[in-house]
């Protein structure tokens, strides 16, 4: 190897060792419903922050824009993140940086649960844009991302997860029905199976879930977010393993009413914390563990080489051993086994669904939130006017906040069978 080539690799290695940190998203402002400030942060971060974090920031921007009523802007943000998160062709330099250096030196593409949630938000935007077929395509890709949950979990145990996000399947069925797809019944059946599997493995939710037992019911769909999603952190010698912990939040469940009449609880179809902690990404976990072994082995080799050099009477042999020690210590210093703890920090802890059938026109939506003990959180209550079309269905997204936090288009233009006025609400 020439000296120039060695210097080139050394400089590349030094650059690779530099990791990209988690963007400092103002989570407290997002939680409080200060979405304009969050959108401003995202705009500044996209202009001045690390480009490797663009997908995280675009997703946060999309959420803030949704609750500000900027559906088109939100759609562009989620679509940009979708393209980044769904691009698996990685430049050779990124592969080198991720393996030899820190994993967080590469472009963030998210874990399967984050790609699934990006699909949910983008599908909603597509629906509100009058494109249920595109919404369905996004959701199918989200299902495929969920299927990437792989061979073992962070402890090395057998994986328990495969295609267990019921929300993705159920929404795909609803969107497919609006778009005239032929396989919606399979989507609904898969939603039931995914829900049962998730519950059996520790996800939150109701075993008797009326949303899944009557998947086509209603012409008003209310998606309700509760809590804040998981925080990712590193654990282990050399921080080689990524872990998740819950973020404290008061809102645990929600009740929905329309025009003063109870619809019922928002039944959980997506436990985001469960999805995160049983996610895939095991290939990178293996690389991290391998790098931790290489790091330790290189350090040990360096120490032994120095000891060997100290015992040598022959200066040439001593110099050679010292060179080996130097290279070993360099490898030990450069190889980073640190886990990538970057994540999408403004996701909810759960997403619940409530549906009801209403006559066309404007209606008063009222969503009340409760803590884990059943106490009403009146300061987080959300009220809004929703408009149900003559044909098709209306969707809205609600989250707890001390301020307006309801997203949705007032009218859906998507074709569907005519609504039957006076039908009973799904309880």
N, C-alpha and C positions, 0 to 999 in steps of 0.2 A: 504494500500500500504506500502510495506517495505521501509526502508530508502535507501537500496541499489537500489531498483527499481526506487525510486524517483530521486536519483542521476543519474542513467542511463538515464532517460528521460530528466533530466535537461541538461546533457552533450550533448545528441542528439539534444536538442532544440537549444543549443548554436551553435552547428555545423551547424544546418539547417539555422540559421539566417544569416550565412555568404554567401554572394552572389558571383557569378562569373562574372567578368567584361567582357565587349566587348574586344576582342583581338585588339591590336593596329595595324591593317593592314595599310601598307603604301599606302594609297589611291592615294596620289599625284603621287607616282612613277608608280602606275598602270595606272593612267590616262595619264601619259607622255609616256607610252609604255616601261618602264624599267622593263620588265617582268622577267629578270634573277634575279634582286634584290628582286622582290616580291616572286619568287620561293624560294630564299634563306631564306627570312623571314619565309615563310610557313614551310620550313624544320626545322628551329630552333624552331618555335612555337610548332610544333608537338612533338618535343623532350623534350621541357622544359615548355611549357605552360599548361594551365588548360585542363585536358582531357575532361571535359564537353563541351569544345568548338571545339572538333575535327572536327565535320561536317562543321562548318564555315570555318575553316582553310583548310580543304581538298577541299572545293569548290573553294576557292580563289586560292589554288595551282593548281587545274585543269584548271582554266581560264588562269593563267600565262603559264602553260605548253602547252596549246593549241596554244597560239600565239608564243611560242618558237619552235613550230613544233614537240613537243614531244607528239604525239597523244596517244601512248600506256600508257605513264605515266599519262596523263590527264585522260584517261579512268579509270585507277586504282584509282585515287583520287576521281573522281565523283562517281564511284561505291561504294567506302568506305563510302562516305557521303550519298549516296542513301540508303545503308543498315541502317545507323544510323537514318536518317530522316524518313525512312519507318517503323521503329520498334516501334510499339505501346505498346508492353508488357513492362511495367515499373516496376522496382524493388520497393518493398514496401517502402524501405527507401527513394527512390526518391519521391514517392507520399507524404510521410510524410513531406519531406523537402519542397516540392513545396506548400503544403497547410499550414503547420504550420510556415514555414520559408519563405524565399524569393523564388519566382518562378525561379529566375536565379541561384538558387543553384542546379538545375537539369541539365541533359544533354540537350543541345540545339538540337531541331529537326526541327526548322523552321516553318514558317507560310505556309499556302497552296500555296501562290504565289512563295515562295522560293523552295518548293518541286516541283512545276511545272517547274521552271527554271532549277533545277537540272536535271529533266527528259529531258529537251530540250538538254542540253549539253551532257548528257550521251548518248542520242539517236544519236546525231551527231557522237560521238566517235564510237558507235556500227556500224553505217552506214559506216564510214571510215574503220572500221575493217572488212567490208564485211558481216555484220549481220543485214540486215534490219528487220528481224523478231524480234530480240531482241530490236532493236530501237523502233519498234512499241509497244512492250510490255511496255517499259519504258514510252512512251508517254501516253498509256492508263492509267497507274498508275498516271501519272501527271494529267490527266483529272479527275481521281477519287479524287485526292488531291484538285483540284479546286472545286469539288462538295462539299467539306467539308465546304465551306464558308456558314456561318450558320444563326442562327435565328435572330441576331440583330447586329448592328454595335456598335462602341465605344460609341455612344451617347444613345444607347438603342433603336434606331429606327429600323423599320423592315428592314431586309436584302434585298439588291437589287441584290445580286450576286449569280449566280449558273451556273457553267460550262460556263464561258464567256471568256475563253482564246482561241481565234480563232487559234492562232499559234499551240497549242497542237493538235487540231482536224485536221488542214490542214496538219501538218507534219505526223500525224498518217495515214492519207489517202495516202500521197505520199509514206511513208514507206510500208504501206500495199500493195500498188500497186506493188512495187518492190518485196515484199515477196510473192505475189500471193494470198493475202487475198481476201475474197469475199464481205466484207462489207465496202469497201472504199467509195462508193457513199454516204453511211450514214455519214461517217466521214466528207466528203466535205459539205454535207448539214448541219451538225451540226456546221461546221466552219462558215458558212454564218449566221446561227441563233445566234451563240455566238458573232460574230462581230457586228451584228445589235443590240443585247441586250447591249453590252458594250458601243457602241456609244450612245445609247439612255440614258445611265446612266452616261455619262460624260467622257468616254475614248477618247483618241486621235486617229485619223485615218480618212480614206476617206470612205464616204458612197458608192461611186462607186469604188469598189476595184477590179481591173482586176485579181489579184492573186486568188480571191475567185470565180469570175465569170468564169474563165477558169483554174480550179485548177490542171489540168493535163498537162498544157502547159509547154514547155521548157525542155531542157536537161542540162541547167546550172542554178542552184539555188544559189542565193547570199543572205545570211542573213546579215543584217547590224544593228549593235548596235549604238544607239545615246544616248548621255548624260550619267549621272550617276544615279543609282537607289536611292530610298528613304533612308533617315536616320530615325531611330527609336528613340524616346525619351519618357520620362515619363511626365505626366501632372496630376495635381489634388492634393488635400490634401493627404499627405502621398504618393504621386506619384503612385496612384493605376491604372492609365489608360495609355496604350501605344498609342502614336500618331506617325504619319509619317510626315516628311517634305521633300521637294525636295532639292536635292543638286544642287548648281549652277554649270552649265556646258554650254559651248558655243555651242556645236554641237547639232542642233535641227532636222536636216533632211539631207538626202543624195541623190545624183544622181549617177546612175551607167552607165558606158559606157564599151563597149567591142570592141577591135580593132579600137578604135577611133570613133565608132558609138554609139550614145546614145541608151540606153535601156529604161531609164526612172527613175522615183523616186523609192526609196525603200518604198513600201507601208506598213504602220504600221499594224502588226497583233497582237502585244502584247504591251500594255501600262502597263509597270511594276509598275509605280507609282499608276495608277488606281487599278491594281490588289492588291497592298499592302493596300491601304486605304479602300478597300471594302472587305477585307479578312474575313476569319472565325476566329477561336480562341475565340469565345464568351464564351465558357465554362470557360476558365481561367479568362476572364474579370469578370465573375460573382463571381468567387472565390476571385479575388482581391477586388471587392467591398464589398463582405461579410467580408473579413479579415479586411478591413478598419473600418467597423461597429463594429466588435469584438474588435478591438484595442481601439477605442474610448469608447465603453461600459465598457471595462475592466478598463480603466483609471478612468472613472467616478465612477465605483463601488469601486475602491481603495480609492478615495477621500472621498466618503460617509462612507466607513467602518472606515476610520481614524477619521472622525468627530464623528461617533457613539462611537468609543473606547474612545475618549476624554471626552465624557459625562458620562461614566460609573463609578459608585462607586465600583462595584464589580470587583475585579482584574481579576477573571477568565473570565468574560464576556469581559472585556477590552482586555485581551490577545487574546481571540478568534477572536474578531473583528480586532485586529491588524494583526493576521495571515491571515484573509481573505483579508485585504488590501494588505499585502505582496504578496500573490498569485496573486491578481488582477493586481498589478503593474508589476509583473514578466511576466504575460501573455501579458500585454500591451507592454512590452519591447521586448519580444521575437517574437510576431506575426508580420510578415512583410507583408505589402500590396504592396510593391514596384513592379511595372511592370518590366518585363524582357525586357530590351531594346537591347538585343543582336540581331544582324541581319547580313545578308550577304551584306557587304558594297560595293562590286565591281560589283554588277549587273548593267545592263544598265537601262536607263529610258524608252527606247522603243526598240523594235526589229522590223525592217522592212524587207520586202522581195522583191526582183526583180528576174525575171526569163526571160530567152531568149532561143531560139533554135539556135544552132550553128553546123557547120560541125565538125566531129571528128578532134582532134589535139589540138595543143597549141594555146592559145589566150591570148591577153593582157587585163587584167581586170583593170579598173580605177574607183575608188569610190571617189567622191568629196563631202565634207561636207559643210554645210551652217549653219549660226546662225539663230536666230528667225526672223531677219530682211531681210534674204536672201543674206547676205554677204558671199562670199566664204571664207572658212578657209583653205587656201592653205597649211599651215604647217601641217595639219592633213590628207592630201590627201593620199590615199593608192593605190598602184599599184602592181600588181602581175601577174605572168603567171599561168593560169589555163589550165588543160588538160581535154578535153571532150572525153569520150570513144566512141568507135564505137557503143556499146550497153549500155544501162543504162543511168545514169546521174551523173554529178559532182556537188558537193555542196561545198561552202566555207562560212566562217564566217569572217566578217570584223568589226573592230571598229576603231574610230578615235584615232590616237596617233602620236606623233612626232617620228616615227620610224615604222618598219614593224609591222603590226597588222592584218595579214590575216592568218586564220587557215583553213586547209583542206588537204585532200589527193590528189595527182596529178591525180590519176586514180581511177575510181569506177569500180569494177568488178561485180556489182550487175546486174542480168539479167533484161531486160525490152524490150518492143517493140523497133524495130530499129528506129533510129533517121531519120527524113526526112530532109536531107540537103536543105538549102535554104528557110526554113520556116521563116516567118516574126517574128521579135522579138515582144514580148508582151510589149505593151506600157502602 
